[in-house]
Amino acid sequence: MKSITLFMLLLCSAIMVYGQQAGRLTGVVKVSEKETLVGASILLIPGNTGTISDEEGRFRINNIRSGNYTVKVSFLGYKTFTTQISIAANENKKLEVTLEAESISLTGLTVTAQKRSESQKEVPIALTSISSKFIETNATETMAGMSAYVPGVQVQEQTALFPSYVIRGLTSDNLSLSQDNRVSVFQDGISTSKAIGAHAEFFDIDRVEVLKGPQGTLFGRSAQIGAIDMITNHAKNETSANFTIGTGNYNQQRVNGYVNVPLVKNKLFARIAGIYNKRDGYIENLSGGTLMGKNTIATRASLKYLPGKNSSFDVIMNYEKDNNPGQDFKSGTYAPKGGTTDPFTFADLGTGKDLKDKRELLGLTGIYKQYFNNGFSLTTITGYRTITSSSMSDSDGTKAQALDINVDLSYNQFSQELRLNYDGPRFSGFIGANYFREIGNEVFVVNQDERSVFAMLSPLIAKKVPGFKVIPMIVNGEPNLSVTINPLTRKPLLTSHTEGVNDDGANNNATDLFADGTFKVTPKFKITAGGRLIFEDQTTFYRVNPSPGTLGSLLGKGVNNIFKPTAGRIEKSKNYADWVGRFVMQYEFSKEVSAYASWSKGRRPSVIQIDADTTRYIHAEIVYNYEIGIKNLFLNNRLQINISGFIYDYRNFQTSAANLTGGGLYTITDSGKATGKGVETEVNFAATKSLTLFANYAFLDARFDDKNSDGKPQLLAGHTFRLTPKHSGSAGASYKFDLGKAGFLALNLNATYKSSHYFDDENTSGLHQGDYTLLNTGLQYTSKKGKYGMRLNMSNITNTHFLIDAGNTGQTFGIPTFVPGAPRFYGIQLFVNL
């Protein structure tokens, strides 16, 4: 690590000394008086020396020989700017360019997925970029809502504490702190991948980039099957503000906005953004309150300091507090009083108003960039996050007190990245190092009435004890408390019992060394290659204290009922070393059409799993991905068509299975080999100045192989992955009416579709969602100069019923629960731009 840092500093110093002898061209690219442009291409002719504008729109070309030159500045969606200049020896020529927008073009075509600004068409990855304009047009308020417009991606946010991210059939939602996720989630250069921190309130967003396939080289150890990178709006050199207030059904109250001001002219800028979003739950709970609601307040403050012409420093603070009503895990076995087991009707969860999902998050990010001569730049990114949460759920889905579970969690992470970039006419790439540390702990507490627990376990007892009759847990909507003596032991059943997991946590450290680059072999043929070396130091700890109940013998849990006690705190550590990488060939048939073929390796880290009986060391999960794609941008950047096809091969696929009679409650197992194959397409078309159309479709066949690497039959042979529809897609249109001096009126209509899929890898009958389509619409009025306006929006227009989860903890005990998706939502917002 020290050697790499020293090498970078010596290299940068040599470059700076060399560059002091020749002329230089510096400047800024704008699209208006206030707004600068990132990613614009600046080309110097003759010589074809070039660069791109940075986050502030600034650019620099060094070591220019004295003489006369033509400067061309271009960017997708804008007319090319051309001018003549003369540069003398040691002269610093300055140039300010304002680009004029094309009359008709697409937006959101520039991305930074490969750690540099470039056109989507130039990136040899299956990549979708969701722009702020698209987010606004489609009234997208959540990451889950956004994912419906990305082929091959599904995000479930039934709770802010533990969202599910699914890319190409691979789910990333594990609650365990000792197991890493399969999808990297990033915000402003910082990993937020751990499930407890992966959810972020959707406000003041610049864009979201979604990359599919293994992306470990670009986005680190959690990017086994893809990455989601959310880029927020940072402080800018402008004075601007927005204030939006809205309301909707289910008593929604929403207020959001931002203020951006320069504090020191051309040197220091500040931006503060925030949101308050509250909505009652859409499921009534007879025992009190509503379920599946929202109550979130979040703020983001950022500062940008420009210490010199070639450097910038950003500081970003994120704070979010969630105080949401509980989740609706409704029993599919026992109906509430006066109701049915239909998951879309009222529930009766006995914990009542105490059901909750609370979380408090604080994140700090520091980003420093220094630009050197000849296209070199140095970036350092420092991140710190601390999270506390508390969740109370009624996991049996009834009024009975059998599985009332409270989970308290604390989590801290720190990361530091150092990266040296080079952007040249034939080669662009980077080399760097990253350090990541996380420490967290979960405490589980289960509150029980043993009379209800005994009834819940009675079907299991009936299978073992001849003549034993099953005892219903609920009768006429009320808990069945008729059995007060355990007939097997003749001991009284406790009316109140508490036990739990006192420690379930991890302390993980990882150091990565990485490099990636693209070399232009010919003007049309490029090769991209990269790799990341990973060195991990994992520690896992686990503790269950004795809490004597009377039912431990039923499941072999010793003196406890559910969680088997340990002999004090058990702590295990192990070191790992591995690598991931990619190799890509790309050919540009024309300025409009390019194609690529790629190979990549992804990895999910090894797992140390501890319970009262044993410690298991689960192998790292490995995936090899083979992909081809074609990217098209026709009609002067008005029509974008992307198509990709892929096959991936999984080894040591990690799954979680119930283990009622083991030392714990769940066991992470190596389920062997799996294979996935699919095709993804997306089309975006600016048909006219007023009409924009989009459509996307994904086909995916992902399932467990018949045999493992040793040729032996697999337990899950032929089963499809959970949360994986075979077909999915979306389509929509937006039309903008010009009302003359009165302003503009934009109408949007879109539809999203998912085919049937299971909620567990076992493909259990009944834990299944059929195919469904959701229709959404929006209407927005904006004044002529965009100073004020109004939005009307409605999602799930037809009030279609669909599930977002099924099975859950209840399924472990034979009483599955079901979680309903959002019904019809509608609302109105008024906004002012200053």
C-alpha positions, 0 to 999 in steps of 0.5 A, spaced: 500 500 500 505 504 501 509 502 495 503 504 491 502 511 494 509 513 493 509 510 486 503 515 484 506 521 488 513 520 484 510 519 478 505 525 478 511 530 480 515 528 474 509 529 470 508 536 473 515 538 472 515 536 465 509 540 463 512 546 465 516 547 459 510 548 454 503 552 452 497 550 456 489 550 454 485 551 460 477 553 460 470 551 462 464 548 458 457 551 460 450 550 457 448 556 460 450 562 464 449 558 471 450 550 469 457 547 467 457 541 463 461 534 465 464 530 460 464 534 454 470 532 449 475 537 447 479 536 441 485 540 439 487 539 431 492 538 429 495 533 433 488 530 435 490 531 443 484 531 447 481 531 454 474 531 457 471 536 462 471 535 469 465 535 474 465 543 474 466 543 467 473 545 467 478 542 462 486 543 461 490 540 455 498 541 457 504 540 453 502 544 447 507 546 442 507 553 440 502 554 433 495 555 431 490 550 432 483 548 431 479 547 438 472 542 437 468 541 443 462 536 443 457 533 447 451 528 446 445 532 445 449 539 443 451 542 437 459 542 436 463 548 438 469 550 433 474 555 434 481 557 432 486 559 437 494 561 437 498 558 443 505 561 444 511 557 448 509 557 456 502 561 455 496 559 458 490 560 453 484 560 457 477 559 453 470 559 455 465 555 451 457 555 451 454 549 447 447 550 444 442 544 445 440 540 439 433 541 438 431 534 439 436 529 442 436 524 448 438 526 455 442 522 460 447 519 455 454 520 459 456 516 464 462 515 469 461 507 470 468 506 468 471 512 473 471 517 467 466 521 463 464 518 457 458 516 452 454 510 454 455 507 447 463 507 449 462 503 455 462 495 454 457 493 459 450 492 459 448 499 463 442 503 464 443 510 466 436 513 469 437 521 469 434 526 473 429 528 468 427 521 467 426 521 475 422 527 475 418 525 468 415 518 471 414 521 478 419 516 481 420 516 488 424 510 490 429 505 488 424 500 487 420 504 483 426 506 478 428 499 478 421 497 474 424 501 468 431 497 468 431 491 464 433 485 468 433 489 475 428 488 481 428 492 487 423 490 493 423 496 499 418 493 503 422 496 509 428 501 509 432 496 513 432 490 509 431 492 502 432 486 496 436 488 490 436 483 484 440 483 478 439 478 473 436 473 478 441 474 483 438 476 490 442 481 495 438 481 501 441 477 506 440 480 513 447 477 516 452 481 518 457 476 516 455 475 509 456 480 504 451 481 498 451 480 491 450 487 488 454 493 490 450 499 492 454 506 491 452 513 493 457 518 491 463 513 491 462 510 497 459 503 498 452 502 501 452 495 500 450 492 506 443 491 507 442 495 513 444 501 509 443 500 502 436 504 502 437 511 501 431 516 500 430 518 493 431 526 493 436 531 489 439 526 485 443 527 479 442 520 476 443 513 477 447 508 473 445 500 473 451 496 471 449 488 470 454 482 470 460 482 475 463 489 476 468 487 482 474 491 478 470 497 478 465 497 484 469 492 489 468 486 493 460 486 493 459 487 485 458 479 484 453 480 479 452 488 478 452 494 481 447 500 482 451 507 483 447 513 485 450 520 484 447 526 488 447 533 486 453 536 489 454 543 491 455 548 484 458 555 483 451 558 482 445 561 486 439 556 485 433 553 489 427 549 489 421 548 494 416 542 493 410 541 497 405 535 496 400 531 498 396 524 496 392 518 499 393 515 505 394 521 508 401 522 505 405 529 506 411 530 502 416 536 502 422 537 499 427 542 496 434 544 496 438 551 496 445 552 493 449 558 494 456 560 492 460 562 499 466 565 496 466 567 489 469 562 484 472 558 490 467 555 495 460 553 494 454 550 499 448 546 497 443 543 502 437 538 500 432 535 504 425 531 504 420 529 509 415 524 506 410 521 511 404 516 508 400 512 513 400 504 512 395 501 506 394 495 511 389 496 517 391 492 523 385 490 528 390 490 534 392 497 532 395 502 527 396 501 520 402 497 516 406 498 510 407 505 511 412 510 511 415 516 515 422 519 513 426 525 514 433 526 510 437 531 509 444 532 505 449 538 506 455 538 501 461 543 500 465 544 494 472 548 495 476 549 489 483 550 492 486 551 485 485 551 478 486 544 477 483 541 484 477 540 487 474 538 494 467 535 496 465 534 503 458 531 503 454 529 509 448 525 509 443 524 515 436 519 514 431 518 520 426 512 518 420 511 523 416 507 519 410 503 521 411 495 521 411 490 516 405 486 514 407 479 515 400 476 514 398 469 516 396 465 510 394 459 515 390 463 520 385 469 518 383 475 523 377 475 526 371 477 521 376 477 515 380 472 511 387 470 509 387 474 503 393 478 504 390 484 501 385 485 506 386 487 513 390 483 518 390 482 526 398 482 528 397 482 536 403 487 537 399 492 534 402 499 534 408 497 537 410 494 530 416 498 527 421 499 523 426 505 525 433 506 523 438 512 524 443 513 519 449 518 518 454 518 513 460 523 511 464 523 505 470 527 502 472 527 495 479 530 493 481 531 486 487 533 483 488 534 475 496 533 473 499 534 466 498 530 460 491 527 462 493 524 469 488 525 475 489 523 482 482 522 486 481 520 494 475 518 497 474 517 504 467 515 507 464 513 514 457 511 516 454 509 522 447 506 523 443 504 528 436 500 527 430 497 531 425 493 528 419 489 531 415 484 527 410 479 528 413 474 524 407 469 525 402 473 522 397 473 527 394 475 534 398 470 537 404 471 541 408 466 538 414 469 534 414 477 536 421 478 534 425 485 536 432 486 532 436 491 534 442 493 530 448 497 530 453 498 524 459 502 522 464 502 516 470 506 514 473 506 507 479 509 504 480 509 496 486 512 492 486 512 485 490 515 479 487 516 472 490 517 466 485 519 460 489 519 453 488 519 446 489 511 445 489 509 452 484 511 458 485 507 465 486 507 472 490 504 478 489 504 485 488 501 492 482 501 497 481 499 504 474 497 507 473 496 515 466 494 517 463 492 524 456 491 526 452 487 531 445 484 531 441 482 538 434 478 537 429 478 542 423 473 541 417 474 546 412 468 546 406 465 550 408 458 550 401 456 549 401 459 542 408 456 541 406 449 543 400 450 538 404 452 533 409 447 533 404 441 534 404 439 527 411 438 528 409 434 534 404 430 531 409 427 525 413 424 531 408 422 536 403 417 534 396 419 536 397 426 538 392 431 535 394 438 532 392 444 536 390 450 532 394 456 534 388 461 532 380 459 533 375 464 530 381 470 530 383 469 537 389 466 540 388 458 542 390 458 549 386 452 551 392 448 552 396 450 559 400 444 561 405 441 556 402 434 555 409 431 553 412 433 560 406 435 564 410 442 565 405 448 565 406 452 559 409 459 561 404 465 559 410 470 558 417 467 555 423 471 552 429 469 549 434 471 543 441 471 540 445 476 544 450 477 539 450 476 532 456 480 529 462 481 524 468 485 524 471 485 517 477 488 514 479 488 506 484 491 502 484 491 495 489 493 489 486 494 482 487 496 475 483 497 469 484 500 462 482 501 455 487 501 449 485 503 442 488 498 438 486 501 432 481 507 431 475 502 431 478 496 435 479 497 443 481 492 448 479 493 456 482 489 461 482 489 469 483 486 475 482 487 483 486 483 488 482 482 494 485 481 501 480 479 507 480 478 514 474 476 517 471 475 524 465 473 526 462 472 533 455 469 536 452 468 543 446 466 546 445 466 553 440 461 557 433 463 558 429 457 560 423 455 557 419 449 557 419 447 550 426 446 548 426 439 548 421 439 542 426 442 537 433 440 541 434 447 543 436 445 550 433 450 556 431 455 551 425 454 546 428 457 539 435 459 540 440 453 543 444 457 548 452 457 547 458 456 552 459 464 552 461 468 546 464 464 540 469 468 536 472 465 529 477 469 524 480 467 518 484 470 512 482 470 505 485 472 498 482 472 491 481 476 485 476 478 480 477 481 473 474 482 466 477 482 459 473 486 453 473 486 446 470 492 443 469 494 435 466 500 433 462 499 426 460 506 425 459 512 429 452 510 430 454 502 432 458 498 436 459 491 439 462 488 445 464 481 447 466 480 454 468 475 460 468 477 467 469 473 474 465 475 480 465 473 487 461 473 493 466 473 499 467 466 504 462 466 510 464 464 517 457 461 520 457 460 527 451 456 532 451 453 538 453 446 535 458 448 530 462 453 526 462 452 518 466 455 513 462 456 507 466 457 500 466 463 496 461 464 491 464 464 484 461 466 477 463 466 470 460 471 466 460 471 458 456 476 454 456 479 448 452 486 446 451 491 441 450 499 442 446 503 437 445 511 437 442 513 431 438 519 428 443 524 431 443 522 438 435 521 438 434 513 438 438 509 442 438 501 442 442 497 446 441 489 446 445 484 450 446 477 451 449 473 457 450 466 460 453 465 467 456 459 470 455 459 478 460 455 483 458 454 490 452 458 490 450 460 497 443 459 500 440 460 506 435 454 509 431 453 515 434 448 520 429 448 526 433 442 530 440 445 529 444 449 533 441 455 530 435 457 526 438 458 519 444 455 516 447 458 510 449 452 505 453 451 499 448 449 494 453 447 488 452 449 481 447 454 477 447 457 470 443 463 468 442 465 461 438 471 458 437 477 453 436 484 455 434 490 450 432 497 451 430 503 446 429 510 448 427 515 442 426 522 442 421 522 436 419 529 436 421 535 440 415 534 444 414 526 444 419 521 447 418 514 448 422 508 451 421 500 452 425 495 455 425 487 455 429 482 459 428 474 458 432 470 464 432 463 465 436 462 471 436 455 475 440 450 479 444 445 475 442 438 476 449 436 478 454 439 482 462 439 481 463 432 483 457 430 479 452 428 484 445 430 484 443 437 487 438 438 492 435 444 488 436 441 481 432 444 476 429 450 481 429 457 479 432 462 483 427 466 487 425 473 485 426 471 478 421 472 473 423 469 466 420 475 462 420 483 465 419 489 461 416 496 461 414 501 456 412 508 456 411 515 453 411 522 454 408 528 450 410 535 452 404 540 450 407 548 448 401 552 451 405 559 449 406 564 454 402 560 459 408 555 459 408 547 458 404 541 460 407 534 460 403 528 460 406 521 461 404 514 461 408 508 462 407 500 464 411 495 467 410 487 467 413 481 471 412 474 469 410 469 475 416 467 480 417 464 486 419 467 493 424 461 495 429 457 492 425 451 494 420 453 489 415 452 494 408 451 492 403 457 494 409 461 495 409 464 488 406 470 484 403 470 478 404 475 472 402 482 473 402 489 469 402 496 473 400 502 469 402 509 472 401 516 469 403 523 471 401 530 468 406 536 470 405 543 468 411 548 468 411 555 467 414 558 461 421 560 464 420 554 469 419 558 475 413 554 478 409 548 476 404 543 479 405 535 478 399 530 478 401 523 479 398 516 480 401 509 480 398 502 479 392 505 476 388 499 476 389 497 483 392 491 481 394 486 487 401 483 487 405 480 492 412 482 494 414 477 499 412 470 501 414 465 506 419 468 511 420 466 518 413 463 519 414 458 513 420 456 517 415 453 522 410 451 517 405 457 517 407 462 511 406 469 511 405 474 505 407 481 504 402 485 499 405 490 494 403 497 494 396 499 492 394 505 487 397 511 490 396 518 487 398 525 489 399 532 487 405 536 488 406 544 487 414 546 486 417 553 485 424 554 482 429 560 484 
